[in-house]
């Protein structure tokens, strides 16, 4: 149920629709997101190189800092990293960067977290190729508020959009 003259979509989704219509503004926003992603990727590689190769003067299998926050090490790098800042193949922690990342903020190929960025991600606020969550943005997005090429959710916006309450796109449909 909406008021006359109001949009059935949430305000943030209407703003995103307006953003995609303005190609210059969309390019600027996309460049900012790509820059943040690139900086995070490059800085994690540099940090891993500094800690693993230069801190002890030789190549080591992994690194776990002696400084602890609660019961977690402040920094953990390696194949199975677990710490406040975790960088590795399978990373778990508050901030996790890795192939499989699980944390409050997760960045990786497969990531799960409150804020998740990666190839396939699940959580609350997601930006990924395959995004599953409350606010999902990605090529294929499924969630309460979903924005993507294929979007499915309560409020869906994209080229192909199926929404329970509202849908906006070239091909749109209402479920239920």
C-alpha positions as CSV (number, residue, x, y, z in Angstrom):
1,X,0.0,0.0,0.0
2,X,1.5,3.3,-1.0
3,X,0.4,6.9,-0.9
4,X,-0.7,8.5,-4.2
5,X,2.3,9.8,-6.1
6,X,4.8,7.9,-4.1
7,X,7.0,5.1,-5.4
8,X,6.5,1.5,-4.3
9,X,10.3,1.1,-4.1
10,X,12.5,2.1,-1.1
11,X,14.2,5.5,-1.4
12,X,17.7,4.0,-1.7
13,X,16.6,1.8,-4.6
14,X,14.9,4.8,-6.4
15,X,18.2,6.7,-6.1
16,X,20.1,3.7,-7.5
17,X,17.6,3.6,-10.5
18,X,18.2,7.3,-11.1
19,X,22.0,6.6,-10.9
20,X,21.8,4.0,-13.6
21,X,19.9,6.3,-15.9
22,X,22.5,9.0,-15.6
23,X,25.5,7.2,-17.3
24,X,28.1,9.8,-16.3
25,X,27.2,9.6,-12.6
26,X,27.1,5.8,-12.9
27,X,30.6,5.7,-14.4
28,X,31.9,7.8,-11.6
29,X,30.3,5.7,-8.9
30,X,31.5,2.5,-10.6
31,X,35.1,3.8,-10.8
32,X,35.0,4.6,-7.1
33,X,33.8,1.1,-6.2
34,X,36.4,-0.4,-8.6
35,X,39.2,1.7,-7.0
36,X,38.3,0.7,-3.5
37,X,38.2,-3.0,-4.5
38,X,41.6,-2.7,-6.3
39,X,43.2,-0.8,-3.3
40,X,41.9,-3.5,-0.9
41,X,43.2,-6.3,-3.1
42,X,46.7,-4.8,-3.7
43,X,47.1,-3.7,-0.1
44,X,46.3,-7.2,1.2
45,X,49.0,-8.7,-1.2
46,X,51.6,-6.0,-0.1
47,X,50.7,-6.5,3.6
48,X,51.1,-10.3,3.2
49,X,54.5,-9.8,1.5
50,X,55.7,-7.4,4.2
51,X,54.6,-9.6,7.1
52,X,55.6,-13.0,5.7
53,X,58.8,-12.3,3.9
54,X,60.3,-9.3,5.5
55,X,59.3,-9.4,9.2
56,X,61.4,-12.4,10.0
57,X,63.8,-12.3,7.1
58,X,62.7,-15.6,5.6
59,X,59.7,-17.3,4.0
60,X,57.3,-18.7,6.6
61,X,54.2,-20.8,6.3
62,X,52.0,-18.3,8.1
63,X,52.0,-15.6,10.6
64,X,49.9,-15.0,13.7
65,X,50.7,-11.9,15.8
66,X,51.3,-12.2,19.5
67,X,49.2,-9.1,20.2
68,X,45.6,-10.3,21.0
69,X,42.3,-8.5,21.1
70,X,40.0,-10.6,23.3
71,X,41.1,-14.1,22.4
72,X,41.8,-13.4,18.7
73,X,45.2,-12.5,17.3
74,X,45.3,-9.0,15.9
75,X,46.7,-10.2,12.5
76,X,46.8,-13.6,11.1
77,X,48.1,-14.5,7.6
78,X,48.3,-18.0,6.1
79,X,46.5,-20.9,4.6
80,X,43.9,-21.0,7.5
81,X,43.9,-17.5,9.0
82,X,41.8,-16.7,12.1
83,X,42.1,-13.3,13.8
84,X,40.8,-9.8,14.0
85,X,42.4,-9.1,10.6
86,X,42.7,-12.4,8.7
87,X,44.3,-12.7,5.3
88,X,44.5,-16.2,3.7
89,X,43.0,-19.0,1.7
90,X,40.4,-19.6,4.3
91,X,40.1,-16.5,6.4
92,X,37.8,-16.0,9.4
93,X,37.7,-13.0,11.6
94,X,36.3,-9.5,12.1
95,X,37.9,-8.3,8.8
96,X,38.5,-11.4,6.5
97,X,40.2,-11.3,3.1
98,X,40.8,-14.5,1.2
99,X,39.6,-17.1,-1.2
100,X,36.9,-18.2,1.3
101,X,36.2,-15.3,3.8
102,X,33.9,-15.3,6.8
103,X,33.7,-12.3,9.0
104,X,31.9,-9.1,9.9
105,X,33.5,-7.5,6.8
106,X,34.4,-10.2,4.3
107,X,36.2,-9.8,0.9
108,X,36.9,-12.8,-1.2
109,X,35.9,-15.2,-3.9
110,X,33.4,-16.8,-1.6
111,X,32.4,-14.5,1.3
112,X,29.9,-14.5,4.1
113,X,29.5,-11.6,6.4
114,X,27.5,-8.5,7.5
115,X,29.3,-6.6,4.7
116,X,30.4,-9.0,2.0
117,X,32.2,-8.3,-1.3
118,X,33.3,-11.0,-3.7
119,X,32.4,-13.4,-6.5
120,X,29.7,-15.2,-4.6
121,X,28.6,-13.6,-1.3
122,X,25.9,-13.9,1.4
123,X,25.1,-11.6,4.3
124,X,23.3,-8.4,5.0
125,X,24.9,-5.8,2.7
126,X,26.4,-7.6,-0.3
127,X,28.2,-6.4,-3.5
128,X,29.0,-9.5,-5.6
129,X,28.6,-11.4,-8.8
130,X,26.1,-13.7,-7.1
131,X,24.7,-11.8,-4.1
132,X,22.3,-13.3,-1.5
133,X,21.2,-11.2,1.4
134,X,19.1,-8.4,2.8
135,X,20.6,-5.6,0.5
136,X,22.0,-7.4,-2.5
137,X,23.8,-5.8,-5.4
138,X,25.2,-7.9,-8.1
139,X,24.8,-9.6,-11.5
140,X,22.4,-12.1,-9.9
141,X,20.9,-10.6,-6.7
142,X,18.5,-12.2,-4.4
143,X,17.3,-10.5,-1.2
144,X,14.9,-8.1,0.4
145,X,16.2,-5.2,-1.7
146,X,17.9,-6.7,-4.8
147,X,19.5,-4.7,-7.6
148,X,21.2,-6.5,-10.5
149,X,21.0,-7.8,-14.0
150,X,18.7,-10.5,-12.6
151,X,17.0,-9.4,-9.4
152,X,14.7,-11.4,-7.2
153,X,13.3,-10.2,-3.9
154,X,10.7,-8.1,-2.1
155,X,11.9,-5.0,-3.9
156,X,13.7,-5.9,-7.1
157,X,15.3,-3.6,-9.7
158,X,17.3,-4.7,-12.7
159,X,17.1,-5.8,-16.3
160,X,15.1,-8.9,-15.3
161,X,13.3,-8.1,-12.0
162,X,10.9,-10.2,-10.0
163,X,9.6,-8.6,-6.8
164,X,7.1,-9.5,-4.1
165,X,6.1,-5.9,-3.5
166,X,7.7,-4.0,-6.4
167,X,9.7,-4.7,-9.5
168,X,11.4,-2.3,-11.8
169,X,13.2,-3.3,-15.0
170,X,12.9,-4.2,-18.7
171,X,11.3,-7.5,-17.8
172,X,9.4,-7.3,-14.5
173,X,7.0,-9.4,-12.6
174,X,5.4,-9.6,-9.3
175,X,5.6,-12.9,-7.3
176,X,2.9,-14.1,-5.1
